[in-house]
Amino acid sequence: MRKLVRSTRHAGGCHMAGKRSRGVERDQALRAVTEGVNACPHCRPDTELGVLD
């Protein structure tokens, strides 16, 4: 059985991002946040991208 992994988006330089993290383009990050991918509560990439609730 495959284990589901929940994804979280981080802003660049976030201390909570894991070693396997990689950067994405701004439009990819905006799309992910608006599609409901979890935003890190420490670095708040949704706020940094200008996405309002």
PyMOL Python script that loads the backbone (N, CA, C, O; Angstrom):
from pymol import cmd

cmd.read_pdbstr("""\
ATOM      1  N   MET A   1       0.839  -1.166   0.000  1.00  0.00           N
ATOM      2  CA  MET A   1       0.000   0.000   0.000  1.00  0.00           C
ATOM      3  C   MET A   1       0.896   1.243   0.000  1.00  0.00           C
ATOM      4  O   MET A   1       1.886   1.307   0.729  1.00  0.00           O
ATOM      5  N   ARG A   2       0.530   2.236  -0.834  1.00  0.00           N
ATOM      6  CA  ARG A   2       1.308   3.464  -0.907  1.00  0.00           C
ATOM      7  C   ARG A   2       0.907   4.417   0.212  1.00  0.00           C
ATOM      8  O   ARG A   2      -0.270   4.546   0.549  1.00  0.00           O
ATOM      9  N   LYS A   3       1.877   5.056   0.761  1.00  0.00           N
ATOM     10  CA  LYS A   3       1.636   6.028   1.816  1.00  0.00           C
ATOM     11  C   LYS A   3       1.457   7.407   1.178  1.00  0.00           C
ATOM     12  O   LYS A   3       2.284   7.833   0.372  1.00  0.00           O
ATOM     13  N   LEU A   4       0.379   8.101   1.537  1.00  0.00           N
ATOM     14  CA  LEU A   4       0.149   9.442   1.025  1.00  0.00           C
ATOM     15  C   LEU A   4       0.983  10.437   1.813  1.00  0.00           C
ATOM     16  O   LEU A   4       1.041  10.381   3.042  1.00  0.00           O
ATOM     17  N   VAL A   5       1.622  11.342   1.099  1.00  0.00           N
ATOM     18  CA  VAL A   5       2.452  12.363   1.727  1.00  0.00           C
ATOM     19  C   VAL A   5       1.781  13.714   1.519  1.00  0.00           C
ATOM     20  O   VAL A   5       1.479  14.098   0.389  1.00  0.00           O
ATOM     21  N   ARG A   6       1.553  14.427   2.606  1.00  0.00           N
ATOM     22  CA  ARG A   6       0.976  15.765   2.506  1.00  0.00           C
ATOM     23  C   ARG A   6       2.086  16.751   2.192  1.00  0.00           C
ATOM     24  O   ARG A   6       3.144  16.731   2.820  1.00  0.00           O
ATOM     25  N   SER A   7       1.842  17.594   1.239  1.00  0.00           N
ATOM     26  CA  SER A   7       2.834  18.566   0.811  1.00  0.00           C
ATOM     27  C   SER A   7       2.582  19.909   1.491  1.00  0.00           C
ATOM     28  O   SER A   7       1.436  20.316   1.684  1.00  0.00           O
ATOM     29  N   THR A   8       3.649  20.578   1.846  1.00  0.00           N
ATOM     30  CA  THR A   8       3.575  21.913   2.429  1.00  0.00           C
ATOM     31  C   THR A   8       4.517  22.811   1.652  1.00  0.00           C
ATOM     32  O   THR A   8       5.639  22.414   1.336  1.00  0.00           O
ATOM     33  N   ARG A   9       4.071  24.013   1.342  1.00  0.00           N
ATOM     34  CA  ARG A   9       4.887  24.979   0.624  1.00  0.00           C
ATOM     35  C   ARG A   9       5.580  25.899   1.609  1.00  0.00           C
ATOM     36  O   ARG A   9       4.998  26.314   2.611  1.00  0.00           O
ATOM     37  N   HIS A  10       6.841  26.215   1.309  1.00  0.00           N
ATOM     38  CA  HIS A  10       7.659  27.089   2.147  1.00  0.00           C
ATOM     39  C   HIS A  10       8.178  28.254   1.320  1.00  0.00           C
ATOM     40  O   HIS A  10       8.349  28.132   0.107  1.00  0.00           O
ATOM     41  N   ALA A  11       8.427  29.376   1.966  1.00  0.00           N
ATOM     42  CA  ALA A  11       9.103  30.498   1.325  1.00  0.00           C
ATOM     43  C   ALA A  11      10.595  30.192   1.322  1.00  0.00           C
ATOM     44  O   ALA A  11      11.075  29.408   2.141  1.00  0.00           O
ATOM     45  N   GLY A  12      11.316  30.801   0.413  1.00  0.00           N
ATOM     46  CA  GLY A  12      12.765  30.587   0.342  1.00  0.00           C
ATOM     47  C   GLY A  12      13.436  30.922   1.661  1.00  0.00           C
ATOM     48  O   GLY A  12      13.137  31.952   2.264  1.00  0.00           O
ATOM     49  N   GLY A  13      14.326  30.075   2.110  1.00  0.00           N
ATOM     50  CA  GLY A  13      15.054  30.304   3.351  1.00  0.00           C
ATOM     51  C   GLY A  13      14.323  29.875   4.612  1.00  0.00           C
ATOM     52  O   GLY A  13      14.809  30.134   5.713  1.00  0.00           O
ATOM     53  N   CYS A  14      13.170  29.227   4.489  1.00  0.00           N
ATOM     54  CA  CYS A  14      12.428  28.788   5.674  1.00  0.00           C
ATOM     55  C   CYS A  14      13.215  27.718   6.425  1.00  0.00           C
ATOM     56  O   CYS A  14      13.704  26.762   5.823  1.00  0.00           O
ATOM     57  N   HIS A  15      13.335  27.881   7.729  1.00  0.00           N
ATOM     58  CA  HIS A  15      14.076  26.915   8.545  1.00  0.00           C
ATOM     59  C   HIS A  15      13.338  25.579   8.697  1.00  0.00           C
ATOM     60  O   HIS A  15      13.932  24.593   9.134  1.00  0.00           O
ATOM     61  N   MET A  16      12.057  25.543   8.341  1.00  0.00           N
ATOM     62  CA  MET A  16      11.272  24.318   8.467  1.00  0.00           C
ATOM     63  C   MET A  16      11.303  23.457   7.190  1.00  0.00           C
ATOM     64  O   MET A  16      10.861  22.308   7.212  1.00  0.00           O
ATOM     65  N   ALA A  17      11.812  23.997   6.100  1.00  0.00           N
ATOM     66  CA  ALA A  17      11.878  23.241   4.846  1.00  0.00           C
ATOM     67  C   ALA A  17      12.884  22.101   5.004  1.00  0.00           C
ATOM     68  O   ALA A  17      13.963  22.287   5.567  1.00  0.00           O
ATOM     69  N   GLY A  18      12.526  20.943   4.510  1.00  0.00           N
ATOM     70  CA  GLY A  18      13.405  19.781   4.633  1.00  0.00           C
ATOM     71  C   GLY A  18      14.543  19.802   3.628  1.00  0.00           C
ATOM     72  O   GLY A  18      14.610  20.670   2.758  1.00  0.00           O
ATOM     73  N   LYS A  19      15.424  18.845   3.759  1.00  0.00           N
ATOM     74  CA  LYS A  19      16.585  18.743   2.878  1.00  0.00           C
ATOM     75  C   LYS A  19      16.202  18.392   1.449  1.00  0.00           C
ATOM     76  O   LYS A  19      16.952  18.679   0.516  1.00  0.00           O
ATOM     77  N   ARG A  20      15.030  17.770   1.269  1.00  0.00           N
ATOM     78  CA  ARG A  20      14.605  17.361  -0.067  1.00  0.00           C
ATOM     79  C   ARG A  20      13.777  18.439  -0.767  1.00  0.00           C
ATOM     80  O   ARG A  20      13.242  18.195  -1.849  1.00  0.00           O
ATOM     81  N   SER A  21      13.664  19.612  -0.176  1.00  0.00           N
ATOM     82  CA  SER A  21      12.894  20.701  -0.774  1.00  0.00           C
ATOM     83  C   SER A  21      13.608  21.248  -1.998  1.00  0.00           C
ATOM     84  O   SER A  21      14.836  21.233  -2.086  1.00  0.00           O
ATOM     85  N   ARG A  22      12.804  21.731  -2.943  1.00  0.00           N
ATOM     86  CA  ARG A  22      13.372  22.371  -4.118  1.00  0.00           C
ATOM     87  C   ARG A  22      12.531  23.586  -4.454  1.00  0.00           C
ATOM     88  O   ARG A  22      11.345  23.635  -4.128  1.00  0.00           O
ATOM     89  N   GLY A  23      13.135  24.558  -5.099  1.00  0.00           N
ATOM     90  CA  GLY A  23      12.432  25.777  -5.462  1.00  0.00           C
ATOM     91  C   GLY A  23      11.512  25.575  -6.653  1.00  0.00           C
ATOM     92  O   GLY A  23      11.721  24.673  -7.465  1.00  0.00           O
ATOM     93  N   VAL A  24      10.500  26.413  -6.753  1.00  0.00           N
ATOM     94  CA  VAL A  24       9.593  26.413  -7.894  1.00  0.00           C
ATOM     95  C   VAL A  24       9.419  27.854  -8.364  1.00  0.00           C
ATOM     96  O   VAL A  24       9.727  28.798  -7.636  1.00  0.00           O
ATOM     97  N   GLU A  25       8.926  28.007  -9.578  1.00  0.00           N
ATOM     98  CA  GLU A  25       8.654  29.332 -10.124  1.00  0.00           C
ATOM     99  C   GLU A  25       7.482  29.967  -9.377  1.00  0.00           C
ATOM    100  O   GLU A  25       6.656  29.268  -8.790  1.00  0.00           O
ATOM    101  N   ARG A  26       7.419  31.296  -9.407  1.00  0.00           N
ATOM    102  CA  ARG A  26       6.366  32.035  -8.706  1.00  0.00           C
ATOM    103  C   ARG A  26       4.971  31.587  -9.142  1.00  0.00           C
ATOM    104  O   ARG A  26       4.098  31.408  -8.293  1.00  0.00           O
ATOM    105  N   ASP A  27       4.741  31.401 -10.445  1.00  0.00           N
ATOM    106  CA  ASP A  27       3.412  31.005 -10.908  1.00  0.00           C
ATOM    107  C   ASP A  27       3.026  29.614 -10.416  1.00  0.00           C
ATOM    108  O   ASP A  27       1.852  29.359 -10.145  1.00  0.00           O
ATOM    109  N   GLN A  28       4.007  28.706 -10.298  1.00  0.00           N
ATOM    110  CA  GLN A  28       3.733  27.370  -9.758  1.00  0.00           C
ATOM    111  C   GLN A  28       3.366  27.466  -8.278  1.00  0.00           C
ATOM    112  O   GLN A  28       2.458  26.776  -7.816  1.00  0.00           O
ATOM    113  N   ALA A  29       4.062  28.309  -7.546  1.00  0.00           N
ATOM    114  CA  ALA A  29       3.780  28.482  -6.120  1.00  0.00           C
ATOM    115  C   ALA A  29       2.393  29.093  -5.917  1.00  0.00           C
ATOM    116  O   ALA A  29       1.646  28.652  -5.043  1.00  0.00           O
ATOM    117  N   LEU A  30       2.044  30.099  -6.714  1.00  0.00           N
ATOM    118  CA  LEU A  30       0.712  30.708  -6.617  1.00  0.00           C
ATOM    119  C   LEU A  30      -0.373  29.686  -6.909  1.00  0.00           C
ATOM    120  O   LEU A  30      -1.376  29.620  -6.198  1.00  0.00           O
ATOM    121  N   ARG A  31      -0.179  28.889  -7.951  1.00  0.00           N
ATOM    122  CA  ARG A  31      -1.163  27.873  -8.313  1.00  0.00           C
ATOM    123  C   ARG A  31      -1.349  26.873  -7.174  1.00  0.00           C
ATOM    124  O   ARG A  31      -2.477  26.517  -6.833  1.00  0.00           O
ATOM    125  N   ALA A  32      -0.242  26.423  -6.587  1.00  0.00           N
ATOM    126  CA  ALA A  32      -0.320  25.445  -5.500  1.00  0.00           C
ATOM    127  C   ALA A  32      -1.080  25.995  -4.303  1.00  0.00           C
ATOM    128  O   ALA A  32      -1.925  25.307  -3.730  1.00  0.00           O
ATOM    129  N   VAL A  33      -0.783  27.225  -3.926  1.00  0.00           N
ATOM    130  CA  VAL A  33      -1.438  27.830  -2.764  1.00  0.00           C
ATOM    131  C   VAL A  33      -2.929  28.034  -3.034  1.00  0.00           C
ATOM    132  O   VAL A  33      -3.752  27.773  -2.157  1.00  0.00           O
ATOM    133  N   THR A  34      -3.287  28.496  -4.233  1.00  0.00           N
ATOM    134  CA  THR A  34      -4.700  28.727  -4.534  1.00  0.00           C
ATOM    135  C   THR A  34      -5.474  27.429  -4.725  1.00  0.00           C
ATOM    136  O   THR A  34      -6.699  27.419  -4.606  1.00  0.00           O
ATOM    137  N   GLU A  35      -4.770  26.321  -5.023  1.00  0.00           N
ATOM    138  CA  GLU A  35      -5.430  25.023  -5.164  1.00  0.00           C
ATOM    139  C   GLU A  35      -5.531  24.273  -3.843  1.00  0.00           C
ATOM    140  O   GLU A  35      -6.006  23.137  -3.812  1.00  0.00           O
ATOM    141  N   GLY A  36      -5.094  24.888  -2.759  1.00  0.00           N
ATOM    142  CA  GLY A  36      -5.291  24.292  -1.451  1.00  0.00           C
ATOM    143  C   GLY A  36      -4.106  23.554  -0.854  1.00  0.00           C
ATOM    144  O   GLY A  36      -4.255  22.906   0.182  1.00  0.00           O
ATOM    145  N   VAL A  37      -2.929  23.630  -1.473  1.00  0.00           N
ATOM    146  CA  VAL A  37      -1.744  23.009  -0.875  1.00  0.00           C
ATOM    147  C   VAL A  37      -1.420  23.774   0.402  1.00  0.00           C
ATOM    148  O   VAL A  37      -1.470  25.004   0.421  1.00  0.00           O
ATOM    149  N   ASN A  38      -1.097  23.066   1.445  1.00  0.00           N
ATOM    150  CA  ASN A  38      -0.834  23.687   2.746  1.00  0.00           C
ATOM    151  C   ASN A  38       0.341  24.658   2.674  1.00  0.00           C
ATOM    152  O   ASN A  38       1.378  24.357   2.083  1.00  0.00           O
ATOM    153  N   ALA A  39       0.158  25.829   3.287  1.00  0.00           N
ATOM    154  CA  ALA A  39       1.235  26.810   3.403  1.00  0.00           C
ATOM    155  C   ALA A  39       1.865  26.659   4.783  1.00  0.00           C
ATOM    156  O   ALA A  39       1.160  26.482   5.777  1.00  0.00           O
ATOM    157  N   CYS A  40       3.175  26.729   4.841  1.00  0.00           N
ATOM    158  CA  CYS A  40       3.894  26.607   6.109  1.00  0.00           C
ATOM    159  C   CYS A  40       3.449  27.722   7.062  1.00  0.00           C
ATOM    160  O   CYS A  40       3.457  28.893   6.685  1.00  0.00           O
ATOM    161  N   PRO A  41       3.060  27.367   8.297  1.00  0.00           N
ATOM    162  CA  PRO A  41       2.629  28.387   9.252  1.00  0.00           C
ATOM    163  C   PRO A  41       3.784  29.215   9.809  1.00  0.00           C
ATOM    164  O   PRO A  41       3.547  30.222  10.475  1.00  0.00           O
ATOM    165  N   HIS A  42       5.016  28.815   9.554  1.00  0.00           N
ATOM    166  CA  HIS A  42       6.177  29.546  10.059  1.00  0.00           C
ATOM    167  C   HIS A  42       6.603  30.663   9.108  1.00  0.00           C
ATOM    168  O   HIS A  42       6.840  31.791   9.540  1.00  0.00           O
ATOM    169  N   CYS A  43       6.700  30.349   7.808  1.00  0.00           N
ATOM    170  CA  CYS A  43       7.199  31.342   6.851  1.00  0.00           C
ATOM    171  C   CYS A  43       6.089  31.997   6.032  1.00  0.00           C
ATOM    172  O   CYS A  43       6.334  33.015   5.384  1.00  0.00           O
ATOM    173  N   ARG A  44       4.868  31.439   6.043  1.00  0.00           N
ATOM    174  CA  ARG A  44       3.689  31.997   5.386  1.00  0.00           C
ATOM    175  C   ARG A  44       3.940  32.405   3.925  1.00  0.00           C
ATOM    176  O   ARG A  44       3.845  33.587   3.595  1.00  0.00           O
ATOM    177  N   PRO A  45       4.258  31.442   3.053  1.00  0.00           N
ATOM    178  CA  PRO A  45       4.498  31.785   1.652  1.00  0.00           C
ATOM    179  C   PRO A  45       3.272  32.367   0.967  1.00  0.00           C
ATOM    180  O   PRO A  45       3.415  33.131   0.012  1.00  0.00           O
ATOM    181  N   ASP A  46       2.067  32.029   1.427  1.00  0.00           N
ATOM    182  CA  ASP A  46       0.857  32.599   0.836  1.00  0.00           C
ATOM    183  C   ASP A  46       0.815  34.113   1.052  1.00  0.00           C
ATOM    184  O   ASP A  46       0.420  34.857   0.154  1.00  0.00           O
ATOM    185  N   THR A  47       1.215  34.566   2.226  1.00  0.00           N
ATOM    186  CA  THR A  47       1.269  35.993   2.514  1.00  0.00           C
ATOM    187  C   THR A  47       2.361  36.660   1.683  1.00  0.00           C
ATOM    188  O   THR A  47       2.164  37.748   1.143  1.00  0.00           O
ATOM    189  N   GLU A  48       3.498  36.008   1.587  1.00  0.00           N
ATOM    190  CA  GLU A  48       4.614  36.549   0.816  1.00  0.00           C
ATOM    191  C   GLU A  48       4.268  36.679  -0.669  1.00  0.00           C
ATOM    192  O   GLU A  48       4.761  37.573  -1.356  1.00  0.00           O
ATOM    193  N   LEU A  49       3.417  35.777  -1.149  1.00  0.00           N
ATOM    194  CA  LEU A  49       2.981  35.813  -2.552  1.00  0.00           C
ATOM    195  C   LEU A  49       1.819  36.778  -2.776  1.00  0.00           C
ATOM    196  O   LEU A  49       1.431  37.029  -3.917  1.00  0.00           O
ATOM    197  N   GLY A  50       1.266  37.317  -1.699  1.00  0.00           N
ATOM    198  CA  GLY A  50       0.166  38.265  -1.816  1.00  0.00           C
ATOM    199  C   GLY A  50      -1.195  37.618  -1.930  1.00  0.00           C
ATOM    200  O   GLY A  50      -2.145  38.260  -2.379  1.00  0.00           O
ATOM    201  N   VAL A  51      -1.317  36.349  -1.532  1.00  0.00           N
ATOM    202  CA  VAL A  51      -2.599  35.644  -1.578  1.00  0.00           C
ATOM    203  C   VAL A  51      -3.329  35.913  -0.269  1.00  0.00           C
ATOM    204  O   VAL A  51      -2.797  35.661   0.812  1.00  0.00           O
ATOM    205  N   LEU A  52      -4.551  36.426  -0.377  1.00  0.00           N
ATOM    206  CA  LEU A  52      -5.335  36.725   0.816  1.00  0.00           C
ATOM    207  C   LEU A  52      -6.438  35.680   0.956  1.00  0.00           C
ATOM    208  O   LEU A  52      -6.973  35.194  -0.041  1.00  0.00           O
ATOM    209  N   ASP A  53      -6.773  35.341   2.190  1.00  0.00           N
ATOM    210  CA  ASP A  53      -7.862  34.380   2.446  1.00  0.00           C
ATOM    211  C   ASP A  53      -9.205  34.988   2.142  1.00  0.00           C
ATOM    212  O   ASP A  53     -10.232  34.327   2.298  1.00  0.00           O
TER     213      ASP A  53
END
""", "prot")
cmd.dss("prot")
cmd.show_as("cartoon", "prot")
cmd.util.cbc("prot")
cmd.orient("prot")
